[in-house]
């Protein structure tokens, strides 16, 4: 044996353990929708015009997932390279595929056998390459099987291109999708698979919106089907209604000696009551989790919606959606991850987005949401206190209350007779707005922003409640379905007013006003961190009633 001289360096070929690596790469964090989208990316990169996704379960409960396309396909050498972990870089840097791992890691995250069948022309031999993790475990070798295609491969490819090039990706031994069902092929398992299908359909409609929309010139048109049904594009920005962004800018970023550009567009969607039709309102998906920044790389949604850790998702920003678009030239600058589902902005760009660009659109979205909430609250308030009025009126006769003895219409003064004698006050005399409204009446505002104020409704001692006060919006409205809670609040407010009118005098009336002002001020601060009122997804607050 040759003796190694001092300082000499030798190099050893140390291949990774096949079983450990193949099993470890199953845990890269893929979700089902993201994994299927990675396969679709390859089809789009292969210039496919038709992509057919199928999900099925056999009588034994085994699940199969396939993605077939009519793209340019692959010959034998290209097929083997595509199945290589860390395949060679594609010639086109704009390709949706990026790291040469997505096909394998996305697939084996859910299945133990991955087969890819392909041909690069109608006359070429259709070949199938297969990674079987159980075979790798048994042989402890990176053995990729290569064989002629099966009849099932032919059938799946014929669905998208009977006489053309194309590729079929097939997942078998799917062990990480449906788990722990007593009856694997039973109704519950079937329903779970159907939920996966529905969620995947929406995911595809959002992620590939620009490709699915034939009227969108930013990307070439592609038809994507799920279990035979074409997927329609879903536009998060509802341009058919919003028409145009309220803010838009294109900025350049220096990447070494080159520059690359990205575009940001902000949209503020209409409130629920502003849509031209119920169908369009539902299509907008006006949910809190749909607000934020939608990030697109090469016209494909790769991240979002969220605020990229700039802000929390809060109800009064639900109407704000922002589009951030860039191409492959900014991959390094934005640190796109292996699943193409996350970006990291540098500090300068992050601060510019947060402090400058987003400030105006978020303000506008908040103003529009608050206006809508105020209108909805006003509608809800009309019916909210009906039960309280009835309950208080039934007991009011048992309570000694001050009586109005005279009214000076010119000065607006009222003379009341209470336990301390006769006192002249400025107190409102109001008519009931709704039948049975004797003691509690909501109003849009009160002087000095007070939460409540004593009044007389048709001669009955009453309380006026300020629906514009944050306490009313954040305590009354969220509890509008709880009759007991609303009646308890109303009874307390009415009792405070009765106590004030029964004990007010010329000497202390200013003190009572100061107390109402101070309590209203403190309550405004105490509810500041409570969530803003938000209309229920399926119920208009204007139809709210107390049980």
VOGU-150544 format. One record per residue (C-alpha): x, y, z. Coordinates in steps of 0.25 Angstrom, whole numbers. Layout:
VOGU-150544
<c1->X | c2->Y | c3->Z>
...
END
This chain:
VOGU-150544
<c1->0 | c2->0 | c3->0>
<c1->5 | c2->13 | c3->-4>
<c1->9 | c2->22 | c3->8>
<c1->2 | c2->35 | c3->8>
<c1->12 | c2->47 | c3->9>
<c1->10 | c2->58 | c3->18>
<c1->0 | c2->68 | c3->14>
<c1->-5 | c2->60 | c3->2>
<c1->-20 | c2->61 | c3->1>
<c1->-29 | c2->49 | c3->-4>
<c1->-43 | c2->50 | c3->-9>
<c1->-53 | c2->39 | c3->-6>
<c1->-66 | c2->36 | c3->-13>
<c1->-76 | c2->35 | c3->-2>
<c1->-90 | c2->33 | c3->-8>
<c1->-102 | c2->36 | c3->2>
<c1->-110 | c2->24 | c3->7>
<c1->-121 | c2->21 | c3->-2>
<c1->-132 | c2->17 | c3->8>
<c1->-129 | c2->28 | c3->18>
<c1->-128 | c2->39 | c3->7>
<c1->-141 | c2->35 | c3->-1>
<c1->-149 | c2->33 | c3->12>
<c1->-144 | c2->47 | c3->18>
<c1->-147 | c2->54 | c3->5>
<c1->-162 | c2->50 | c3->7>
<c1->-162 | c2->60 | c3->19>
<c1->-159 | c2->73 | c3->12>
<c1->-172 | c2->79 | c3->16>
<c1->-181 | c2->78 | c3->4>
<c1->-196 | c2->79 | c3->5>
<c1->-204 | c2->72 | c3->-5>
<c1->-209 | c2->84 | c3->-13>
<c1->-194 | c2->89 | c3->-14>
<c1->-189 | c2->75 | c3->-18>
<c1->-199 | c2->74 | c3->-30>
<c1->-196 | c2->88 | c3->-34>
<c1->-181 | c2->84 | c3->-35>
<c1->-185 | c2->73 | c3->-45>
<c1->-193 | c2->83 | c3->-53>
<c1->-182 | c2->93 | c3->-53>
<c1->-174 | c2->82 | c3->-61>
<c1->-185 | c2->81 | c3->-71>
<c1->-186 | c2->96 | c3->-73>
<c1->-171 | c2->96 | c3->-75>
<c1->-172 | c2->85 | c3->-85>
<c1->-181 | c2->95 | c3->-93>
<c1->-194 | c2->86 | c3->-91>
<c1->-207 | c2->92 | c3->-95>
<c1->-216 | c2->82 | c3->-88>
<c1->-213 | c2->76 | c3->-74>
<c1->-222 | c2->65 | c3->-68>
<c1->-221 | c2->62 | c3->-53>
<c1->-228 | c2->50 | c3->-48>
<c1->-231 | c2->45 | c3->-34>
<c1->-237 | c2->31 | c3->-32>
<c1->-239 | c2->20 | c3->-21>
<c1->-240 | c2->5 | c3->-25>
<c1->-249 | c2->-5 | c3->-18>
<c1->-238 | c2->-8 | c3->-8>
<c1->-237 | c2->6 | c3->-4>
<c1->-224 | c2->9 | c3->-11>
<c1->-222 | c2->23 | c3->-16>
<c1->-216 | c2->27 | c3->-30>
<c1->-213 | c2->41 | c3->-34>
<c1->-208 | c2->44 | c3->-49>
<c1->-205 | c2->56 | c3->-56>
<c1->-204 | c2->55 | c3->-72>
<c1->-200 | c2->66 | c3->-82>
<c1->-199 | c2->68 | c3->-97>
<c1->-185 | c2->75 | c3->-95>
<c1->-172 | c2->73 | c3->-103>
<c1->-169 | c2->60 | c3->-95>
<c1->-156 | c2->53 | c3->-93>
<c1->-147 | c2->43 | c3->-100>
<c1->-140 | c2->32 | c3->-92>
<c1->-128 | c2->41 | c3->-88>
<c1->-137 | c2->52 | c3->-84>
<c1->-147 | c2->43 | c3->-76>
<c1->-135 | c2->37 | c3->-68>
<c1->-130 | c2->51 | c3->-65>
<c1->-144 | c2->56 | c3->-61>
<c1->-144 | c2->45 | c3->-50>
<c1->-130 | c2->48 | c3->-45>
<c1->-130 | c2->54 | c3->-31>
<c1->-124 | c2->68 | c3->-35>
<c1->-126 | c2->67 | c3->-50>
<c1->-118 | c2->75 | c3->-59>
<c1->-123 | c2->90 | c3->-60>
<c1->-133 | c2->93 | c3->-71>
<c1->-128 | c2->101 | c3->-83>
<c1->-140 | c2->111 | c3->-81>
<c1->-137 | c2->120 | c3->-68>
<c1->-152 | c2->124 | c3->-68>
<c1->-156 | c2->110 | c3->-66>
<c1->-166 | c2->108 | c3->-54>
<c1->-157 | c2->96 | c3->-50>
<c1->-145 | c2->102 | c3->-42>
<c1->-137 | c2->92 | c3->-34>
<c1->-138 | c2->78 | c3->-41>
<c1->-144 | c2->72 | c3->-29>
<c1->-159 | c2->76 | c3->-29>
<c1->-164 | c2->64 | c3->-37>
<c1->-158 | c2->54 | c3->-28>
<c1->-160 | c2->61 | c3->-14>
<c1->-174 | c2->65 | c3->-17>
<c1->-178 | c2->52 | c3->-22>
<c1->-171 | c2->43 | c3->-11>
<c1->-177 | c2->52 | c3->0>
<c1->-190 | c2->45 | c3->-3>
<c1->-187 | c2->32 | c3->-10>
<c1->-176 | c2->21 | c3->-9>
<c1->-176 | c2->18 | c3->-24>
<c1->-174 | c2->29 | c3->-35>
<c1->-175 | c2->26 | c3->-50>
<c1->-173 | c2->35 | c3->-61>
<c1->-177 | c2->31 | c3->-75>
<c1->-173 | c2->40 | c3->-87>
<c1->-170 | c2->41 | c3->-102>
<c1->-165 | c2->53 | c3->-110>
<c1->-173 | c2->50 | c3->-123>
<c1->-185 | c2->42 | c3->-127>
<c1->-176 | c2->32 | c3->-134>
<c1->-167 | c2->30 | c3->-122>
<c1->-167 | c2->18 | c3->-112>
<c1->-174 | c2->21 | c3->-100>
<c1->-165 | c2->18 | c3->-88>
<c1->-168 | c2->17 | c3->-73>
<c1->-158 | c2->20 | c3->-62>
<c1->-161 | c2->17 | c3->-48>
<c1->-155 | c2->20 | c3->-34>
<c1->-161 | c2->10 | c3->-24>
<c1->-156 | c2->13 | c3->-10>
<c1->-159 | c2->-1 | c3->-5>
<c1->-149 | c2->-6 | c3->-16>
<c1->-139 | c2->4 | c3->-12>
<c1->-140 | c2->-1 | c3->3>
<c1->-139 | c2->-15 | c3->-1>
<c1->-127 | c2->-14 | c3->-10>
<c1->-121 | c2->-2 | c3->-3>
<c1->-118 | c2->3 | c3->-17>
<c1->-122 | c2->15 | c3->-26>
<c1->-129 | c2->6 | c3->-36>
<c1->-138 | c2->13 | c3->-45>
<c1->-146 | c2->3 | c3->-54>
<c1->-149 | c2->6 | c3->-68>
<c1->-159 | c2->-1 | c3->-77>
<c1->-169 | c2->0 | c3->-88>
<c1->-182 | c2->7 | c3->-84>
<c1->-194 | c2->0 | c3->-79>
<c1->-208 | c2->0 | c3->-85>
<c1->-212 | c2->9 | c3->-74>
<c1->-201 | c2->19 | c3->-77>
<c1->-206 | c2->19 | c3->-92>
<c1->-220 | c2->22 | c3->-87>
<c1->-216 | c2->33 | c3->-78>
<c1->-208 | c2->40 | c3->-89>
<c1->-219 | c2->38 | c3->-100>
<c1->-228 | c2->46 | c3->-91>
<c1->-219 | c2->59 | c3->-94>
<c1->-212 | c2->55 | c3->-107>
<c1->-216 | c2->42 | c3->-114>
<c1->-206 | c2->45 | c3->-126>
<c1->-196 | c2->54 | c3->-120>
<c1->-184 | c2->55 | c3->-110>
<c1->-187 | c2->56 | c3->-96>
<c1->-184 | c2->51 | c3->-81>
<c1->-192 | c2->44 | c3->-70>
<c1->-188 | c2->45 | c3->-56>
<c1->-194 | c2->34 | c3->-47>
<c1->-194 | c2->32 | c3->-32>
<c1->-196 | c2->18 | c3->-27>
<c1->-195 | c2->13 | c3->-13>
<c1->-201 | c2->26 | c3->-8>
<c1->-199 | c2->25 | c3->7>
<c1->-199 | c2->39 | c3->12>
<c1->-212 | c2->45 | c3->7>
<c1->-224 | c2->37 | c3->14>
<c1->-220 | c2->30 | c3->27>
<c1->-226 | c2->23 | c3->39>
<c1->-239 | c2->19 | c3->33>
<c1->-245 | c2->6 | c3->38>
<c1->-252 | c2->4 | c3->25>
<c1->-241 | c2->9 | c3->14>
<c1->-251 | c2->9 | c3->3>
<c1->-263 | c2->13 | c3->11>
<c1->-272 | c2->25 | c3->10>
<c1->-264 | c2->34 | c3->20>
<c1->-251 | c2->31 | c3->12>
<c1->-258 | c2->34 | c3->-1>
<c1->-263 | c2->47 | c3->4>
<c1->-249 | c2->51 | c3->9>
<c1->-244 | c2->48 | c3->-5>
<c1->-255 | c2->57 | c3->-11>
<c1->-251 | c2->68 | c3->-1>
<c1->-237 | c2->67 | c3->-6>
<c1->-242 | c2->68 | c3->-20>
<c1->-250 | c2->81 | c3->-17>
<c1->-239 | c2->88 | c3->-10>
<c1->-229 | c2->84 | c3->-21>
<c1->-238 | c2->90 | c3->-32>
<c1->-239 | c2->103 | c3->-24>
<c1->-224 | c2->103 | c3->-22>
<c1->-221 | c2->101 | c3->-37>
<c1->-232 | c2->112 | c3->-41>
<c1->-224 | c2->122 | c3->-32>
<c1->-209 | c2->118 | c3->-35>
<c1->-211 | c2->117 | c3->-50>
<c1->-221 | c2->128 | c3->-52>
<c1->-213 | c2->135 | c3->-63>
<c1->-211 | c2->122 | c3->-70>
<c1->-226 | c2->117 | c3->-69>
<c1->-232 | c2->131 | c3->-73>
<c1->-231 | c2->131 | c3->-88>
<c1->-233 | c2->147 | c3->-88>
<c1->-221 | c2->149 | c3->-79>
<c1->-209 | c2->152 | c3->-89>
<c1->-199 | c2->151 | c3->-78>
<c1->-198 | c2->136 | c3->-79>
<c1->-201 | c2->126 | c3->-91>
<c1->-214 | c2->119 | c3->-89>
<c1->-214 | c2->105 | c3->-83>
<c1->-226 | c2->96 | c3->-80>
<c1->-225 | c2->88 | c3->-67>
<c1->-236 | c2->78 | c3->-64>
<c1->-238 | c2->71 | c3->-50>
<c1->-245 | c2->57 | c3->-52>
<c1->-250 | c2->61 | c3->-66>
<c1->-256 | c2->75 | c3->-62>
<c1->-248 | c2->88 | c3->-67>
<c1->-244 | c2->97 | c3->-56>
<c1->-248 | c2->111 | c3->-57>
<c1->-239 | c2->123 | c3->-54>
<c1->-241 | c2->130 | c3->-41>
<c1->-237 | c2->144 | c3->-40>
<c1->-234 | c2->149 | c3->-26>
<c1->-235 | c2->163 | c3->-30>
<c1->-248 | c2->162 | c3->-37>
<c1->-244 | c2->172 | c3->-48>
<c1->-258 | c2->170 | c3->-54>
<c1->-263 | c2->178 | c3->-42>
<c1->-251 | c2->186 | c3->-37>
<c1->-247 | c2->190 | c3->-52>
<c1->-234 | c2->195 | c3->-48>
<c1->-224 | c2->195 | c3->-36>
<c1->-224 | c2->207 | c3->-27>
<c1->-209 | c2->207 | c3->-27>
<c1->-198 | c2->201 | c3->-37>
<c1->-183 | c2->203 | c3->-38>
<c1->-172 | c2->196 | c3->-45>
<c1->-158 | c2->196 | c3->-38>
<c1->-145 | c2->191 | c3->-43>
<c1->-135 | c2->183 | c3->-34>
<c1->-120 | c2->182 | c3->-36>
<c1->-115 | c2->168 | c3->-37>
<c1->-100 | c2->169 | c3->-39>
<c1->-97 | c2->176 | c3->-52>
<c1->-112 | c2->174 | c3->-57>
<c1->-125 | c2->179 | c3->-53>
<c1->-139 | c2->172 | c3->-52>
<c1->-152 | c2->178 | c3->-50>
<c1->-164 | c2->174 | c3->-42>
<c1->-179 | c2->180 | c3->-41>
<c1->-188 | c2->183 | c3->-30>
<c1->-203 | c2->186 | c3->-31>
<c1->-212 | c2->188 | c3->-20>
<c1->-227 | c2->186 | c3->-21>
<c1->-239 | c2->189 | c3->-11>
<c1->-251 | c2->180 | c3->-13>
<c1->-265 | c2->185 | c3->-12>
<c1->-272 | c2->181 | c3->1>
<c1->-282 | c2->170 | c3->1>
<c1->-294 | c2->179 | c3->-1>
<c1->-287 | c2->186 | c3->-13>
<c1->-286 | c2->174 | c3->-23>
<c1->-295 | c2->174 | c3->-35>
<c1->-300 | c2->160 | c3->-33>
<c1->-300 | c2->149 | c3->-22>
<c1->-292 | c2->140 | c3->-31>
<c1->-281 | c2->150 | c3->-32>
<c1->-281 | c2->153 | c3->-17>
<c1->-279 | c2->138 | c3->-14>
<c1->-268 | c2->137 | c3->-25>
<c1->-260 | c2->148 | c3->-18>
<c1->-258 | c2->139 | c3->-5>
<c1->-258 | c2->151 | c3->4>
<c1->-252 | c2->144 | c3->16>
<c1->-242 | c2->149 | c3->25>
<c1->-231 | c2->139 | c3->21>
<c1->-232 | c2->144 | c3->7>
<c1->-226 | c2->157 | c3->9>
<c1->-212 | c2->161 | c3->7>
<c1->-201 | c2->160 | c3->-3>
<c1->-201 | c2->150 | c3->-15>
<c1->-187 | c2->147 | c3->-20>
<c1->-186 | c2->142 | c3->-35>
<c1->-173 | c2->137 | c3->-41>
<c1->-174 | c2->135 | c3->-56>
<c1->-189 | c2->137 | c3->-55>
<c1->-191 | c2->126 | c3->-46>
<c1->-195 | c2->129 | c3->-31>
<c1->-184 | c2->124 | c3->-22>
<c1->-188 | c2->130 | c3->-9>
<c1->-200 | c2->136 | c3->-1>
<c1->-209 | c2->142 | c3->2>
<c1->-203 | c2->148 | c3->14>
<c1->-195 | c2->161 | c3->18>
<c1->-181 | c2->155 | c3->18>
<c1->-180 | c2->156 | c3->33>
<c1->-182 | c2->171 | c3->32>
<c1->-196 | c2->172 | c3->38>
<c1->-206 | c2->163 | c3->44>
<c1->-219 | c2->159 | c3->37>
<c1->-230 | c2->167 | c3->43>
<c1->-245 | c2->168 | c3->39>
<c1->-244 | c2->183 | c3->34>
<c1->-234 | c2->180 | c3->24>
<c1->-241 | c2->168 | c3->18>
<c1->-244 | c2->176 | c3->5>
<c1->-230 | c2->179 | c3->2>
<c1->-222 | c2->169 | c3->-8>
<c1->-209 | c2->172 | c3->-14>
<c1->-202 | c2->166 | c3->-26>
<c1->-186 | c2->165 | c3->-26>
<c1->-181 | c2->160 | c3->-39>
<c1->-167 | c2->156 | c3->-43>
<c1->-159 | c2->147 | c3->-53>
<c1->-148 | c2->137 | c3->-51>
<c1->-138 | c2->149 | c3->-51>
<c1->-141 | c2->152 | c3->-37>
<c1->-141 | c2->138 | c3->-31>
<c1->-128 | c2->140 | c3->-24>
<c1->-132 | c2->154 | c3->-19>
<c1->-145 | c2->149 | c3->-14>
<c1->-139 | c2->135 | c3->-9>
<c1->-149 | c2->126 | c3->-15>
<c1->-150 | c2->113 | c3->-7>
<c1->-150 | c2->99 | c3->-13>
<c1->-165 | c2->98 | c3->-13>
<c1->-166 | c2->111 | c3->-20>
<c1->-176 | c2->115 | c3->-9>
<c1->-168 | c2->125 | c3->-1>
<c1->-160 | c2->138 | c3->-3>
<c1->-151 | c2->147 | c3->6>
<c1->-150 | c2->161 | c3->3>
<c1->-138 | c2->169 | c3->6>
<c1->-139 | c2->180 | c3->17>
<c1->-140 | c2->192 | c3->8>
<c1->-151 | c2->186 | c3->-1>
<c1->-159 | c2->181 | c3->11>
<c1->-159 | c2->194 | c3->18>
<c1->-163 | c2->201 | c3->5>
<c1->-175 | c2->192 | c3->3>
<c1->-179 | c2->193 | c3->18>
<c1->-177 | c2->207 | c3->20>
<c1->-180 | c2->214 | c3->7>
<c1->-187 | c2->206 | c3->-4>
<c1->-197 | c2->198 | c3->5>
<c1->-201 | c2->210 | c3->14>
<c1->-211 | c2->216 | c3->5>
<c1->-218 | c2->204 | c3->0>
<c1->-219 | c2->198 | c3->14>
<c1->-225 | c2->211 | c3->19>
<c1->-235 | c2->211 | c3->7>
<c1->-239 | c2->197 | c3->10>
<c1->-241 | c2->200 | c3->25>
<c1->-250 | c2->212 | c3->22>
<c1->-258 | c2->204 | c3->13>
<c1->-260 | c2->193 | c3->23>
<c1->-263 | c2->202 | c3->34>
<c1->-274 | c2->209 | c3->26>
<c1->-280 | c2->196 | c3->23>
<c1->-279 | c2->191 | c3->37>
<c1->-286 | c2->204 | c3->42>
<c1->-297 | c2->202 | c3->32>
<c1->-299 | c2->187 | c3->36>
<c1->-299 | c2->191 | c3->51>
<c1->-309 | c2->201 | c3->48>
<c1->-318 | c2->191 | c3->42>
<c1->-316 | c2->181 | c3->53>
<c1->-318 | c2->191 | c3->64>
<c1->-333 | c2->193 | c3->59>
<c1->-336 | c2->179 | c3->63>
<c1->-326 | c2->176 | c3->74>
<c1->-333 | c2->182 | c3->86>
<c1->-347 | c2->177 | c3->83>
<c1->-347 | c2->167 | c3->94>
<c1->-341 | c2->176 | c3->104>
<c1->-351 | c2->187 | c3->102>
<c1->-362 | c2->176 | c3->104>
<c1->-355 | c2->171 | c3->117>
<c1->-353 | c2->185 | c3->123>
<c1->-367 | c2->190 | c3->120>
<c1->-373 | c2->178 | c3->127>
<c1->-365 | c2->182 | c3->140>
<c1->-364 | c2->197 | c3->138>
<c1->-377 | c2->199 | c3->146>
<c1->-371 | c2->193 | c3->158>
<c1->-360 | c2->203 | c3->158>
<c1->-362 | c2->217 | c3->163>
<c1->-357 | c2->226 | c3->152>
<c1->-357 | c2->241 | c3->151>
<c1->-368 | c2->248 | c3->144>
<c1->-368 | c2->259 | c3->133>
<c1->-376 | c2->271 | c3->138>
<c1->-374 | c2->281 | c3->127>
<c1->-366 | c2->283 | c3->114>
<c1->-361 | c2->296 | c3->109>
<c1->-360 | c2->295 | c3->94>
<c1->-353 | c2->308 | c3->92>
<c1->-341 | c2->305 | c3->101>
<c1->-342 | c2->289 | c3->100>
<c1->-343 | c2->288 | c3->115>
<c1->-351 | c2->278 | c3->123>
<c1->-356 | c2->279 | c3->137>
<c1->-356 | c2->266 | c3->144>
<c1->-361 | c2->262 | c3->158>
<c1->-352 | c2->252 | c3->165>
<c1->-348 | c2->248 | c3->179>
<c1->-340 | c2->260 | c3->181>
<c1->-351 | c2->270 | c3->177>
<c1->-353 | c2->277 | c3->164>
<c1->-341 | c2->279 | c3->154>
<c1->-340 | c2->286 | c3->141>
<c1->-332 | c2->278 | c3->131>
<c1->-328 | c2->277 | c3->116>
<c1->-332 | c2->263 | c3->113>
<c1->-337 | c2->258 | c3->100>
<c1->-352 | c2->254 | c3->98>
<c1->-352 | c2->245 | c3->86>
<c1->-363 | c2->237 | c3->79>
<c1->-362 | c2->222 | c3->77>
<c1->-356 | c2->217 | c3->63>
<c1->-361 | c2->203 | c3->64>
<c1->-373 | c2->197 | c3->70>
<c1->-371 | c2->193 | c3->85>
<c1->-359 | c2->202 | c3->86>
<c1->-362 | c2->208 | c3->100>
<c1->-349 | c2->208 | c3->108>
<c1->-337 | c2->205 | c3->99>
<c1->-334 | c2->212 | c3->86>
<c1->-321 | c2->212 | c3->77>
<c1->-316 | c2->224 | c3->71>
<c1->-304 | c2->227 | c3->61>
<c1->-297 | c2->237 | c3->70>
<c1->-298 | c2->244 | c3->84>
<c1->-292 | c2->257 | c3->88>
<c1->-277 | c2->257 | c3->92>
<c1->-277 | c2->242 | c3->87>
<c1->-284 | c2->237 | c3->100>
<c1->-288 | c2->222 | c3->100>
<c1->-302 | c2->225 | c3->106>
<c1->-311 | c2->236 | c3->110>
<c1->-324 | c2->237 | c3->118>
<c1->-337 | c2->240 | c3->110>
<c1->-352 | c2->239 | c3->110>
<c1->-359 | c2->231 | c3->99>
<c1->-373 | c2->235 | c3->98>
<c1->-373 | c2->238 | c3->113>
<c1->-366 | c2->226 | c3->118>
<c1->-352 | c2->226 | c3->124>
<c1->-342 | c2->221 | c3->114>
<c1->-327 | c2->220 | c3->110>
<c1->-321 | c2->224 | c3->96>
<c1->-310 | c2->216 | c3->92>
<c1->-299 | c2->221 | c3->83>
<c1->-297 | c2->211 | c3->72>
<c1->-284 | c2->218 | c3->67>
<c1->-277 | c2->216 | c3->80>
<c1->-267 | c2->205 | c3->80>
<c1->-273 | c2->198 | c3->92>
<c1->-286 | c2->196 | c3->85>
<c1->-279 | c2->191 | c3->72>
<c1->-269 | c2->181 | c3->79>
<c1->-278 | c2->176 | c3->91>
<c1->-293 | c2->178 | c3->86>
<c1->-291 | c2->173 | c3->72>
<c1->-283 | c2->161 | c3->74>
<c1->-293 | c2->156 | c3->84>
<c1->-305 | c2->160 | c3->76>
<c1->-309 | c2->145 | c3->75>
<c1->-309 | c2->144 | c3->91>
<c1->-323 | c2->149 | c3->96>
<c1->-319 | c2->148 | c3->110>
<c1->-306 | c2->156 | c3->108>
<c1->-312 | c2->167 | c3->101>
<c1->-324 | c2->168 | c3->111>
<c1->-314 | c2->168 | c3->122>
<c1->-306 | c2->180 | c3->116>
<c1->-319 | c2->187 | c3->112>
<c1->-324 | c2->186 | c3->126>
<c1->-311 | c2->191 | c3->132>
<c1->-311 | c2->203 | c3->123>
<c1->-326 | c2->206 | c3->126>
<c1->-324 | c2->205 | c3->141>
<c1->-313 | c2->215 | c3->140>
<c1->-322 | c2->225 | c3->133>
<c1->-333 | c2->222 | c3->143>
<c1->-324 | c2->224 | c3->155>
<c1->-319 | c2->237 | c3->149>
<c1->-332 | c2->243 | c3->146>
<c1->-337 | c2->239 | c3->160>
<c1->-326 | c2->246 | c3->167>
<c1->-322 | c2->257 | c3->158>
<c1->-323 | c2->271 | c3->164>
<c1->-318 | c2->285 | c3->160>
<c1->-306 | c2->283 | c3->169>
<c1->-301 | c2->270 | c3->163>
<c1->-306 | c2->269 | c3->149>
<c1->-292 | c2->273 | c3->144>
<c1->-286 | c2->262 | c3->152>
<c1->-295 | c2->252 | c3->145>
<c1->-291 | c2->257 | c3->131>
<c1->-277 | c2->256 | c3->135>
<c1->-278 | c2->242 | c3->140>
<c1->-285 | c2->237 | c3->127>
<c1->-274 | c2->244 | c3->119>
<c1->-263 | c2->238 | c3->127>
<c1->-269 | c2->224 | c3->127>
<c1->-271 | c2->225 | c3->112>
<c1->-256 | c2->229 | c3->110>
<c1->-251 | c2->218 | c3->118>
<c1->-259 | c2->208 | c3->111>
<c1->-254 | c2->213 | c3->98>
<c1->-240 | c2->210 | c3->102>
<c1->-243 | c2->196 | c3->109>
<c1->-249 | c2->191 | c3->96>
<c1->-238 | c2->196 | c3->87>
<c1->-231 | c2->183 | c3->85>
<c1->-244 | c2->175 | c3->83>
<c1->-246 | c2->170 | c3->69>
<c1->-254 | c2->179 | c3->60>
<c1->-268 | c2->175 | c3->56>
<c1->-269 | c2->166 | c3->44>
<c1->-281 | c2->162 | c3->36>
<c1->-284 | c2->147 | c3->37>
<c1->-281 | c2->140 | c3->24>
<c1->-294 | c2->134 | c3->22>
<c1->-303 | c2->144 | c3->30>
<c1->-305 | c2->159 | c3->27>
<c1->-305 | c2->166 | c3->41>
<c1->-317 | c2->175 | c3->36>
<c1->-325 | c2->162 | c3->38>
<c1->-320 | c2->159 | c3->52>
<c1->-330 | c2->156 | c3->62>
<c1->-329 | c2->153 | c3->77>
<c1->-333 | c2->139 | c3->81>
END
